């Protein structure tokens, strides 16, 4: 008879090792997941708060905003107003999963399945992460960024570096390539470029510069450009990536300042796929941990107490408050993602006539694994909802559509639970997950590089919605700081 892997709530490293191997066996041999090598780290409450404040990354350069966020999160946590995540996972190779040391052994089992195998598989296989991020080099790049920014602070002054980072951070959402793939040099080329930077910095450094009077700057180090990064005589316009344009064409930035913009731009691009797949990523990890822990219980590897603790935690994770509940803040991505993926499994195994009509390609196929793995690999939140949200899930979650016209005296219920209503609800919900529609479409449309150096930006309004005036007035000075001259922003209603 199979013995449970553990019977006590306290964890040990030996027990964690046994549990990891059991979870790995189910994930790789039954679910056929494809993952990066795993690196599991147990961290304290303070370390988890520190990871919160540093964008969830294991290495990060210093900036005042990270310390401010740390103080805020720590204060809320100590006062009991918020809790901490049970885990945190990094899209890197190896995939790093942080487990909170305060977790019980059952919770450690859940988060190993959730993070080390659920998120890990999604990071490695989803097309957005494959095309737009480089898991193999992100940790090395962050280490370089931390060293480089620290060196800039020592050489050019803490205040100047933080002021430039303030402006770069303000433009992070406008510092990504959305429609064309960013330049992606090879790993060997990036390492060689880093070696040249460090060698040149050592050669160029001199203690004599410390004796110069205030306002006199040493010459900036030579900029090491990638082939695809060379300045162009005439920039290609329009350009959607504001940080990229400013890095390449600003008349006022020095070499080290361009490098700082480049660092922030790379970070923005690294996180962009996560913004597009929040619901799918969390839904995938939640579905996988649900399957793995139920399989472990069926095999006798978990006790009754452990499975009840798991079910209580899982129910809380996928809880969806009603719209009039004080806790309501929108649709819970865990709830929607898990509901859709569980429904795909049901449609494959026990379809209804409605399912066969809506999903003829896989209804009744019997094997749900290839259907879900294909979805995890080839869709993002918007397209996943558009293709896989079923009438049953819409009924279960009581979804309907409202039409809100700015000049109408009241809201209108535009879609209910009938055939046409289901399709309209699905399309309406999918549009809400379109990051391209949520972010302002601001492009560089003109730049007078030979005259008064004026920069022209155009905001193309989505559905007639203008920019928030207060935010616009706060962000424009950051663009002017990086450009060094006047910036003109116009809005076009399409």
ZAMARGU-4260 file (C-alpha; in steps of 0.2 Angstrom, whole numbers, plus 5000, padded with zeros to 4 digits):
<rodrens>
0) 5000/5000/5000 | 5007/5017/4995 | 5011/5028/5010 | 5008/5047/5010 | 5023/5058/5006
5) 5020/5068/5022 | 5009/5068/5037 | 5014/5083/5046 | 5012/5102/5042 | 5030/5106/5045
10) 5041/5104/5030 | 5059/5098/5029 | 5071/5099/5014 | 5070/5080/5013 | 5051/5080/5012
15) 5052/5094/4999 | 5063/5083/4988 | 5051/5068/4989 | 5036/5079/4985 | 5046/5088/4970
20) 5050/5071/4962 | 5032/5065/4964 | 5025/5081/4956 | 5038/5080/4942 | 5033/5062/4938
25) 5015/5067/4936 | 5019/5083/4926 | 5031/5075/4914 | 5025/5057/4912 | 5006/5060/4913
30) 5003/5078/4908 | 5018/5077/4896 | 5023/5095/4901 | 5039/5103/4893 | 5048/5114/4905
35) 5064/5123/4909 | 5076/5116/4922 | 5069/5120/4939 | 5078/5130/4953 | 5068/5130/4969
40) 5072/5143/4983 | 5064/5145/5000 | 5064/5163/5005 | 5058/5173/5021 | 5044/5186/5022
45) 5056/5200/5020 | 5064/5193/5005 | 5047/5190/4997 | 5042/5209/5001 | 5059/5213/4993
50) 5055/5203/4977 | 5038/5212/4977 | 5046/5229/4976 | 5059/5224/4963 | 5046/5219/4949
55) 5047/5201/4955 | 5065/5199/4949 | 5079/5191/4958 | 5091/5205/4952 | 5087/5223/4950
60) 5096/5239/4950 | 5092/5252/4964 | 5079/5265/4962 | 5069/5275/4975 | 5052/5268/4969
65) 5057/5251/4973 | 5061/5256/4991 | 5044/5266/4992 | 5034/5251/4986 | 5044/5240/4999
70) 5039/5251/5013 | 5021/5252/5008 | 5019/5233/5006 | 5028/5230/5022 | 5017/5242/5031
75) 5001/5234/5024 | 5007/5217/5028 | 5012/5221/5046 | 4995/5229/5049 | 4986/5214/5043
80) 4978/5223/5028 | 4986/5212/5015 | 4994/5194/5014 | 5009/5188/5004 | 5009/5177/4989
85) 5013/5159/4993 | 5025/5159/4978 | 5034/5169/4965 | 5041/5162/4949 | 5053/5170/4936
90) 5053/5167/4917 | 5071/5162/4916 | 5081/5147/4911 | 5083/5139/4924 | 5065/5143/4930
95) 5067/5151/4947 | 5052/5147/4959 | 5052/5156/4976 | 5043/5147/4990 | 5038/5156/5006
100) 5046/5148/5021 | 5030/5150/5032 | 5020/5139/5020 | 5014/5122/5027 | 5020/5106/5018
105) 5003/5105/5009 | 5005/5123/5003 | 5023/5119/4997 | 5016/5105/4987 | 5003/5116/4979
110) 5015/5130/4974 | 5028/5117/4967 | 5015/5111/4955 | 5008/5128/4952 | 5024/5138/4949
115) 5038/5125/4945 | 5028/5116/4932 | 5012/5126/4928 | 5020/5143/4925 | 5036/5135/4919
120) 5027/5125/4905 | 5018/5141/4900 | 5034/5152/4900 | 5043/5139/4889 | 5030/5135/4877
125) 5019/5150/4874 | 5023/5159/4857 | 5023/5177/4865 | 5037/5172/4877 | 5047/5162/4864
130) 5046/5177/4851 | 5048/5192/4863 | 5058/5187/4878 | 5075/5178/4880 | 5074/5167/4896
135) 5092/5161/4894 | 5100/5178/4896 | 5088/5188/4907 | 5098/5185/4923 | 5114/5189/4915
140) 5107/5205/4908 | 5100/5210/4925 | 5116/5207/4933 | 5125/5219/4920 | 5111/5232/4922
145) 5113/5232/4941 | 5132/5234/4939 | 5131/5247/4925 | 5118/5258/4934 | 5128/5257/4950
150) 5144/5263/4941 | 5134/5277/4932 | 5128/5283/4950 | 5146/5283/4956 | 5153/5292/4941
155) 5139/5304/4935 | 5129/5307/4952 | 5115/5298/4960 | 5102/5312/4957 | 5106/5313/4938
160) 5104/5294/4936 | 5088/5293/4946 | 5080/5308/4937 | 5083/5299/4920 | 5077/5282/4927
165) 5061/5292/4933 | 5058/5298/4915 | 5061/5281/4908 | 5050/5272/4920 | 5036/5284/4916
170) 5037/5278/4898 | 5038/5260/4901 | 5021/5256/4894 | 5026/5265/4878 | 5043/5257/4877
175) 5038/5241/4869 | 5037/5234/4851 | 5019/5228/4848 | 5019/5224/4830 | 5036/5221/4825
180) 5049/5210/4833 | 5063/5219/4842 | 5081/5217/4838 | 5087/5201/4847 | 5106/5198/4846
185) 5113/5181/4849 | 5119/5176/4867 | 5137/5176/4861 | 5135/5193/4854 | 5127/5200/4869
190) 5141/5193/4880 | 5155/5200/4869 | 5146/5217/4869 | 5146/5216/4888 | 5164/5212/4889
195) 5169/5227/4878 | 5158/5238/4889 | 5167/5232/4905 | 5184/5233/4897 | 5182/5250/4890
200) 5175/5257/4907 | 5190/5250/4916 | 5202/5259/4903 | 5192/5275/4903 | 5191/5277/4922
205) 5202/5289/4931 | 5203/5296/4949 | 5208/5313/4942 | 5190/5316/4936 | 5185/5317/4955
210) 5196/5333/4956 | 5186/5342/4943 | 5176/5357/4948 | 5157/5355/4949 | 5149/5356/4931
215) 5164/5349/4922 | 5160/5331/4916 | 5172/5318/4910 | 5170/5312/4892 | 5157/5298/4891
220) 5163/5281/4887 | 5162/5275/4869 | 5145/5268/4865 | 5145/5250/4859 | 5131/5248/4847
225) 5123/5232/4840 | 5123/5232/4821 | 5105/5235/4820 | 5106/5249/4833 | 5116/5261/4822
230) 5109/5278/4821 | 5099/5282/4805 | 5101/5298/4796 | 5082/5299/4794 | 5072/5290/4807
235) 5058/5279/4801 | 5041/5286/4806 | 5029/5284/4813 | 5037/5275/4828 | 5026/5266/4841
240) 5041/5263/4854 | 5044/5280/4862 | 5059/5274/4872 | 5067/5266/4857 | 5065/5282/4847
245) 5072/5293/4861 | 5087/5281/4864 | 5092/5282/4845 | 5087/5300/4841 | 5087/5311/4856
250) 5099/5326/4852 | 5103/5329/4871 | 5106/5311/4878 | 5124/5306/4882 | 5130/5288/4879
255) 5127/5282/4896 | 5110/5289/4897 | 5105/5280/4880 | 5111/5264/4889 | 5100/5267/4903
260) 5085/5269/4892 | 5090/5253/4883 | 5090/5244/4900 | 5072/5250/4904 | 5066/5246/4887
265) 5072/5228/4888 | 5063/5226/4904 | 5047/5233/4897 | 5048/5221/4883 | 5052/5207/4894
270) 5036/5210/4904 | 5025/5214/4889 | 5020/5195/4886 | 5015/5193/4904 | 5003/5208/4902
275) 4995/5199/4887 | 4993/5182/4896 | 4989/5186/4914 | 4973/5176/4913 | 4980/5161/4903
280) 4996/5160/4913 | 4987/5159/4930 | 4973/5148/4923 | 4986/5136/4916 | 4996/5135/4933
285) 4980/5133/4943 | 4973/5120/4932 | 4989/5110/4932 | 4991/5111/4951 | 4973/5105/4952
290) 4976/5090/4941 | 4993/5085/4949 | 4986/5086/4967 | 4971/5076/4964 | 4981/5063/4955
295) 4993/5063/4970 | 4978/5060/4981 | 4971/5046/4970 | 4988/5037/4971 | 4988/5038/4990
300) 5002/5051/4991 | 4992/5064/5001 | 4982/5062/5017 | 4964/5067/5019 | 4969/5082/5029
305) 4981/5088/5015 | 4968/5086/5001 | 4955/5096/5012 | 4968/5110/5015 | 4972/5110/4996
310) 4953/5111/4992 | 4951/5125/5004 | 4966/5135/4997 | 4961/5131/4979 | 4943/5137/4982
315) 4949/5153/4988 | 4961/5156/4973 | 4946/5154/4961 | 4933/5163/4971 | 4924/5176/4960
320) 4915/5189/4970 | 4898/5196/4964 | 4898/5213/4956 | 4889/5220/4972 | 4902/5212/4983
325) 4914/5225/4992 | 4928/5213/4987 | 4924/5214/4968 | 4937/5222/4958 | 4933/5214/4941
330) 4935/5196/4934 | 4947/5185/4944 | 4960/5179/4931 | 4962/5163/4941 | 4943/5160/4941
335) 4940/5163/4923 | 4956/5154/4917 | 4953/5138/4928 | 4934/5138/4923 | 4938/5139/4904
340) 4952/5125/4905 | 4941/5114/4916 | 4927/5116/4903 | 4938/5111/4888 | 4943/5095/4898
345) 4924/5092/4900 | 4920/5096/4882 | 4933/5083/4876 | 4927/5070/4888 | 4908/5073/4890
350) 4902/5085/4877 | 4884/5090/4875 | 4875/5094/4859 | 4878/5112/4862 | 4897/5109/4864
355) 4897/5099/4848 | 4889/5114/4839 | 4901/5127/4846 | 4917/5116/4846 | 4916/5103/4833
360) 4935/5102/4831 | 4938/5094/4848 | 4921/5090/4856 | 4921/5072/4861 | 4939/5069/4856
365) 4942/5060/4873 | 4960/5067/4876 | 4960/5085/4882 | 4979/5086/4884 | 4983/5090/4866
370) 4969/5103/4865 | 4975/5112/4880 | 4993/5111/4876 | 4989/5119/4859 | 4980/5133/4867
375) 4993/5136/4880 | 5006/5137/4866 | 4997/5147/4853 | 4985/5159/4861 | 4985/5175/4872
380) 4971/5181/4884 | 4961/5190/4870 | 4961/5176/4857 | 4959/5162/4870 | 4943/5169/4876
385) 4937/5173/4858 | 4940/5155/4853 | 4936/5144/4868 | 4924/5153/4880 | 4909/5142/4880
390) 4890/5146/4883 | 4891/5135/4899 | 4905/5145/4907 | 4896/5161/4902 | 4880/5154/4911
395) 4890/5148/4926 | 4899/5165/4928 | 4882/5174/4924 | 4891/5185/4911 | 4881/5198/4901
400) 4885/5213/4891 | 4882/5231/4894 | 4882/5245/4882 | 4888/5262/4889 | 4887/5277/4877
405) 4894/5293/4884 | 4879/5303/4878 | 4865/5290/4884 | 4855/5293/4899 | 4856/5275/4905
410) 4865/5259/4902 | 4858/5246/4890 | 4859/5227/4891 | 4866/5223/4874 | 4868/5204/4876
415) 4860/5190/4886 | 4860/5171/4886 | 4855/5167/4869 | 4864/5162/4853 | 4868/5179/4847
420) 4871/5185/4865 | 4884/5172/4869 | 4894/5177/4854 | 4893/5196/4858 | 4897/5193/4876
425) 4912/5183/4871 | 4918/5196/4859 | 4915/5210/4871 | 4925/5201/4885 | 4939/5197/4873
430) 4941/5215/4869 | 4944/5219/4887 | 4959/5208/4888 | 4967/5217/4872 | 4982/5226/4879
435) 4983/5236/4863 | 4966/5243/4866 | 4970/5247/4884 | 4986/5256/4882 | 4986/5273/4873
440) 4991/5272/4855 | 5004/5286/4855 | 5017/5287/4841 | 5031/5298/4835 | 5025/5306/4819
445) 5038/5319/4816 | 5055/5325/4822 | 5064/5341/4816 | 5082/5335/4819 | 5090/5349/4809
450) 5080/5364/4814 | 5071/5368/4831 | 5073/5350/4836 | 5054/5350/4840 | 5046/5332/4842
455) 5029/5328/4837 | 5018/5315/4845 | 5001/5309/4840 | 4988/5300/4851 | 4976/5290/4840
460) 4960/5289/4852 | 4952/5272/4854 | 4933/5274/4853 | 4934/5292/4855 | 4943/5291/4873
465) 4956/5305/4875 | 4971/5304/4887 | 4968/5308/4905 | 4973/5326/4906 | 4981/5324/4923
470) 4992/5309/4918 | 4996/5318/4901 | 5003/5333/4910 | 5013/5323/4922 | 5021/5312/4908
475) 5025/5325/4895 | 5038/5333/4905 | 5047/5316/4906 | 5047/5315/4887 | 5054/5333/4886
480) 5068/5329/4898 | 5073/5314/4887 | 5071/5323/4871 | 5079/5340/4877 | 5068/5351/4867
485) 5049/5355/4864 | 5037/5341/4862 | 5020/5343/4854 | 5006/5331/4857 | 4990/5330/4846
490) 4975/5319/4847 | 4966/5311/4833 | 4949/5304/4834 | 4947/5289/4823
</rodrens>
